[in-house]
Amino acid sequence: MPAPPEAPLTPEEFAGIAGVSRGTLERLEAYAALLARWQERVNLVGGATLPDLWRRHMLDSAQLRPLAGPGVKTHVDLGSGAGFPGLVLAILLAHEDKRKVATHLVESDRRKCAFLREASRAAQTPVRIHTSRIEALESLGADLVTARALAPLDRLLDLAVPHLAPNGTLAFLKGRGLADELTLAGESWTFRHRTVPSLSAPDSSVLIIEDPQRVRSPGVRRPQNARE
């Protein structure tokens, strides 16, 4: 018999796990309330995930906070959508850690960008929003680049590495199939990586990558009889 589904995480339970103050939780609650209103007319997140928003989206994003150490001055979130994980992380860094980190949210959908502007105001957290395709932006030179549910890893590296500063870190929220994605990406890239089990889903991970280097152009495959 399959295990019963977990009860939805409450805001207070989220705050306990993520270690956030009442003031920061109120900002996140304002953000969540705005999302629920906008979701009625703009598809910001999967509708089935809304009943467990504090686990599926807020906690999923907040678990990246330890990766934004003191050396992180610029953070870029690619394909930000409704602001996960980028806006959540910006809120935590600004109001919990009391740090001035330049956060850039990159999203090509204008309606989602309009929501991000309203959400950043509701959470009293300034961010820079780029209404653009990722490929069209000049390098943002980020110490930390994040993304969630954006693309397979080989493609994600193509998008993210141009915006990464030397010695910067990539942090991607990944689900099932990560092992296959790592194998495929390894055909064109070298990198150091580690994975951390997700706090929000048992079959998901946080993938942390450093020193990514392209070793082969996209679409070029090694001949089957080539020697290593």
MARTI-821693 format. One record per residue: residue in three letters; y, z, x of N, C-alpha, C, CB in turn. Coordinates in steps of 0.2 Angstrom, whole numbers, plus 2048, in hexadecimal, padded with zeros to 3 digits. Atoms other than C-alpha are relative to their C-alpha. Glycine has a CB too. Example, Ala and Ser with C-alpha at 12.3 -4.5 7.8 and 13.67 -1.06 7.14 Angstrom:
ala7FA8008047EA82783E8068008048008067FB;ser7FA7FF7FC7FB8248448058037FC8027F9802;
END
This chain:
met7FA8008048008008008068008048008067FB;pro7FA8007FC8117FB8078048078008047FA7FF;ala7FC7FA80081D80980C8067FF7FB803802807;pro7FB80180582A80C7FE8077FF8048018077FC;pro7F98017FC83C8068038048068018047FB7FC;glu7FB7FB7FE84881180B8058017FB803800807;ala7FA7FF8058558197FF8067FD8048018077FE;pro7FA8027FC8668118038048058038057FD7FA;leu7FD7FB7FC87081A8108078017FD8017FD807;thr7FA7FE80387F8238098068008068008077FD;pro7FB7FF7FB8908238128008068048077FF7FD;glu8007FA7FC88E8358177FA8008057FF8067FB;glu8068017FC87D83181E8027FC8067FA7FE7FD;phe7FE8047FB8848238288058048058047FA7FD;ala7FB7FC7FB89282E82F7FC8058048058047FB;gly8047FB7FC88583B8357FC7FC8057FB8037FB;ile8038037FB87B82E83E8047FC8057FC7FA7FC;ala7FB8047FC88A8248458048058048037FB7FC;gly7FC7FB7FD8938348498087FE7FF7FF800808;val7F98028018A482F8418038067FC8007F97FD;ser7FC7FB8048B283A83A8017FE7F9806801804;arg7FE8018078B783C8288057FA8008028067FD;gly7FA8048008C783282C7FD7F8801805801805;thr8038077FF8BD8238337FB7FE7FA7FC800807;leu8048028068B08248258047FD7FA7FC8067FE;glu7FB8028058BF8228198027F98018068057FF;arg7FE8077FF8C48128217FA7FC7FF802800808;leu8068048018B380B8217FE8007F87FA803804;glu8018008088B181080E8057FB7FD8018077FD;ala7FC8058028C180680B7FE7F9801807802803;tyr8038077FE8BA7F78147FA7FF7FB7FE801807;ala8068018048AA7F980A8027FE7F97FB806800;ala7FE8018078B37FA7F98037F98008058057FE;leu7FD8078008BD7EA7FE7FB7FB800805800806;leu8068058008AD7E18027FD7FF7FA7FB802806;ala8038018068A57E57F28047FC7FB7FF8077FD;arg7FC8048058B47DE7E88007F9802807803800;trp8008077FE8B57CE7F37F97FD7FF802800807;gln8078038008A27CC7F27FF7FC7F97FB805801;glu8018038078A47C77DF8037F98008048047FB;arg7FE8078008AD7B77E47FF7FC8068088007FE;val8028037FA8A97B47F67FA803803806801805;asn8067FE7FD8987B57FE8018028077FA7FA7FF;leu7FF7FD7F989B7C180C7FA8028038058067FF;val8067FD7FE88A7C980E7FB7FE7FB800807802;gly8058018058797C68068008057FB7F9801804;gly7FF7FB80587A7CE7F57FB8057FF8007FC7F9;ala8067FB8018697D77F68028058057FA7FC802;thr7FF7FA7FB8707E18058058057FE8027FC807;leu7FA7FC80287F7E87FC7FE8077FE8047FD7FA;pro8017F98028767F77F47FE8058067FA8007FC;asp8017FC7FA8727FD8068047FE8067F87FF803;leu7FB8037FC8827F780E8018058068067FF7FD;trp7FE7FB7FA8848078197FA8008058008077FD;arg8058017FB8738048218007F98037F98027FD;arg8018077FE8727F18218067FD8047FE7FC7FA;his7FA8037FD8847ED8278048058048047FE7FA;met7FC7FB7FC88D7FD82C7FD8038068038067FB;leu8047FD7FB8808068367FD7FA8057FA8047FE;asp8028057FB8797F583D8067FE8057FE7FA7FC;ser7FA8017FC88B7F28448018068048067FE7FC;ala7FD7FA7FD88F8048497FB8018068008067FC;gln8057FE7FA87F8058558027FC8067F97FE7FE;leu7FE8047FA8887F98618068048048037F97FE;arg7FA7FC7FE8968078647FE8028088018067FC;pro8017FD7F988D80E8748017FA8057F9803801;leu7FF8067FB88E7FC87C8077FF8027FD7FA7FD;ala7F98017FF8A17FC87B8038068048047FF7FA;gly7FE7FA7FC8A480888A8077FF8027FB800806;pro7F98007FE8B480C8938027F9803801805805;gly7FE8067FD8B47FB89C8017FB7FC7FA7FE805;val7FF8058058B57F188C8078017FE7FB8017FA;lys7F98008028C77EC88A8017FA7FA8047FF806;thr7FF8058048C47DC8807F97FF7FD8027F9803;his8068018048B67DA8728017F97FC7FE8067FC;val8008068048B27C986A7FA8007FC8007F9804;asp8068008048A77C885B8007F97FD8018057FA;leu8018078028A07B78577FD7FF7F97FC7FC805;gly80380080789D7B18458018067FC7F97FD800;ser7FF7F98038A57C183E7FE8007F9807802801;gly8028008078A27BC82C8048067FC7F98027FF;ala7FC7FB8048A67CC8228028068057FB8037FB;gly7FE7FB7FB8A97D68327FB8048038058047FD;phe8067FD7FD8987DB8387FD7FC8067FB8027FA;pro7FE7F97FE8977E18458078018037FB802806;gly7FA8007FC8A87DD84C8058057FD8037FA800;leu7FB7FC8038B47E68407FE8078008027FE7F9;val8027F98008A97F583E8018038077F88017FE;leu7FF7FD7F98A97F78518078018027FC7FB805;ala7F97FF7FF8BB7F58528038067FD8047FA7FD;ile7FE7F98048BE8038457FE8068047FD8007F9;leu8027FA7FC8B380F84F8038018067F87FF801;leu7FD7FF7F98BB80B8608078027FF8007F9803;ala7F97FE8018CD80D8598008077FD8037FB7FB;his7FE7FA8048CB81C84E7FB8068027FF7FF7F9;glu8047FA7FD8BC8268568018018077F87FE7FE;asp8007FF7F98BD8228688087FF8037FD7FA803;lys7F98007FF8D08208678027FB806803807802;arg7FF8057FB8D08108728037FA7FE7F97FF803;lys7FD8068018DA8018737FC7FA803807800803;val8048057FE8CE7F38738027FA7FC7F88017FF;ala7FD8068048D47E186F7F97FD7FD8037FB805;thr8068038048C77DB8628027FA7FD7FE8057FA;his7FF8078028C67C985E7FA7FE7FB8007FB805;leu8068028058BC7C484E8017F87FF8018037F9;val8008088008B77B184E7FC7FE7FA7FE7FD806;glu8038028068B37A983D8037FA7FE8018067FB;ser7FD8078028B57978378018007F97FB7FB802;asp7FF8008088B579B8248068037FF7FA8037FD;arg7FA7FE8028C679D81E8008067FB8057FB7FE;arg8017FB8058C17A880F7FE8068037FC7FE7FA;lys8027FA7FD8B87B481A8058038057FA7FE805;cys7FA7FD7FC8C77B58268058037FC8037FA804;ala7FB7FD8058D27B98177FD8077FF8017FC7FA;phe8037FA8018C67C78148018058067F98007FE;leu7FF7FC7FA8C67CD8268078038017FE7FC806;arg7F97FE8008D97CE8258018067FC8057FA7FF;glu7FF7FA8048D97D98167FC8068027FD7FD7F9;ala8057FA7FE8CA7E481C8038038067F97FD802;ser7FD7FD7FA8D37E782D8068047FD8027FB805;arg7FA7FC8028E37ED8237FD8067FC8047FB7FB;ala8037FB8048D87F78177FE8068057FB7FE7FC;ala8037FB7FC8D08008268058028067FA7FD804;gln7FB7FE7FB8E18018307FE7FF8078028077FE;thr8038017F98D97F983F8027F88017F9800800;pro7FE8067FE8E27EA8477FB7FC804807800803;val8058047FC8D77DC84D8037F98007F97FF7FD;arg7FE8068008DA7CA8527FB7FB7FD8027FD807;ile8058048048D27BD8468017F98028018017F8;his7FF8087FE8CF7AB84C7FC7FC7FA7FD7FF807;thr8038048058CC79F83D7FE7F98048057FF7FA;ser8018057FC8C37938487F87FF801803800807;arg8078007FD8B278C84E8008038077FE7F8800;ile8007FD7F98AC79585D8017FB8067F9804801;glu7FF8057FB8AB7868678077FD8027FB7FA7FF;ala7F98038008BD7818648058058048037FF7FA;leu7FC7FB7FD8C479186C8008008077FE8077FD;glu8007FF7F98CA79387D7FD807802807800803;ser8037FA7FE8C17A18878048067FF7FE800807;leu7FD7FA8028C57B28817FF8068057FE8037F9;gly8017FB7FA8BF7BB8917FE8077FE806800804;ala8027FA8038B67C98887FB8048047FD7FF7F9;asp8047FC7FC8AE7D88907F98017FC803807801;leu8068008048A27D98818017FB7FA8008077FC;val80080580689D7CB8757FA8027FC7FF7F9803;thr8057FE8058937CF8657FF7FB7FB8028077FD;ala80180580588B7C58587FA8037FC7FF7F9802;arg8067FE80487F7C88497FE7FA7FB8028067FC;ala8028058048757BB8408047F98008008037F8;leu7FC8067FF87E7AD8477FC7F9802805801806;ala8048067FE8727A18507FA8038058057FC805;pro8057FE7FB8627A185B8038018067FB7FA800;leu7FD7FD7FA8647A986C8027FA8047FB804803;asp7FE8067FB8657988768077FD7FE7FB7FB800;arg7F980280287379286B8058058007FF7FD7F8;leu7FB7FA80087B7A386A8038018077FD8067FE;leu7FE8007F987C7A387D8057FA8017FB800805;asp7FB8067FF88579287D8078027FD7FD7FA7FC;leu7FA7FE8038927998718038068037FE8027F8;ala7FD7FA7FE8947AA8788028008087FB8067FF;val7FF7FF7F98947A888B8077FD8027FB7FC804;pro7F98027FE8A479E88C8068057FF8027F97FC;his7FB7FB8018AD7AD8857FF8068038008017F8;leu8027FA7FD8A57BA8908048008077F9800801;ala7FD7FF7F98AF7C189F7FB8018058058067FF;pro8057FF7FB8A67C38B07FE8087FF8037FF807;asn8037F980189B7D38AF8008027F9804805805;gly8007FE80789D7D389C7F98007FD8047FB7FC;thr8067FF80388F7D78908007FD7F97FF8087FF;leu8028038078877CE8817FC8057FC7FD7F9801;ala8047FC8058817D88727FF7FD7FA8038077FF;phe8018048068787CF8657FB8047FB7FC7F9801;leu8057FC80586F7D78557FB7FB7FE8048037FA;lys80580580185F7CE8537FA8037FC7FD7FE807;gly8067FE8048507CF8477FA7FD8038017FD7F9;arg8078037FE83E7C88478017FA8047FC7FF7FA;gly8008067FC83A7BA8538048008078037FB7FC;leu7FD7FF7FA8447C18627FD7FE806803807801;ala8048027FA8367BE86E8007F98017F98037FF;asp8008077FF8357AC86A8077FD8027FE7FD7F9;glu7F98037FE8487AA86B8018018088058047FC;leu7FF7FF7F88487B287D7FC7FB8047FD807801;thr8048057FD83A7A68828047FA8007F97FF7FD;leu7FC80780084479787C8068008048017FE7F9;ala7FA8007FD85479D8837FF8008088048067FE;gly8018007F984C7A08947FE7F98037FA804801;glu8018077FE84978D8958077FD8037FD7FC7FB;ser7F98037FE85C78A8988048068038037FD7FA;trp7FB7FB7FE86379B89D7FC8058048038047FA;thr8027FA7FD8607AA8A98048057FE7FF7FF808;phe7FC7FA8028667BB8A47FC8068018037FF7F9;arg8037FA8018627CD8A58018037F9803806805;his7FF7FE80785E7D58957FC8067FF7FE7FB7FB;arg8047FB8028587E488C8008017F8802807803;thr8008008078547E887A8008087FE7FB7FC7FC;val8007F98028577F88707FE8007F8808803800;pro80280180784F7FB85F8068027FB7FA8057FF;ser7FB80080585A7F98508008077FC8017FB7FC;leu8007FA8048608098478007FE7F9806804801;ser7FF8028078627FF8377FA7FC7FD8067FC7FF;ala8068048028517F58367FB8008058027F97FE;pro8067FF7FC8407F883D7FE7FA8047FA8037FD;asp8028067FD83D7E68418067FC8047FD7FB7FB;ser7FA8037FC84E7E384A8028038068068007FB;ser7FE7FD7F98567E685B8077FE8017FB7FD805;val7F98027FD8667E68647FE7FD807804806801;leu8028047FA8647D98728078018057FE7F97FF;ile7FB7FF7FC86F7DD8817FF7FC806801808803;ile8018057FB8727CF88E8068018058007F97FD;glu7FB8017FA87B7CF89F7FF7FB805800807804;asp8018057FB87E7C28AC7FD7FA7FE7FD803806;pro80380680287A7B38A28027FA8048017FF7F8;gln7FE8067FC8797A38AC7FC7FA7FD7FE801807;arg8038058028757928A67FC7FC8058047FB7FC;val8048037FA8677898B07FE7F97FE7FA804801;arg8028078028647798A58057FF7FA7F98007FE;ser7FC80280586F76F89A7FD8007F98037F9801;pro80380080786C7708877FC7F97FF8058017FA;gly80380680285F7648817FB7FD8068047FA7FE;val8048037FA8577618937FA804800804800806;arg8067FC8008457668937FC7FE8077FC7FF7FA;arg8048017FA83A7688A37FA7FB7FE7FE807803;pro80680480182D75A8A47FA8058007FF7FB805;gln8067FC80081C7618A07FC8018077FB7FD7FB;asn8047FF7FA81575D8B18048028067FD7F9802;ala7FC7FD7FA8247648BB7FD8068038078017FD;arg8027FA7FC8207718C88068057FF7FF7FE807;glu7FB7FA8008287828C78038018077FC8077FE;
END
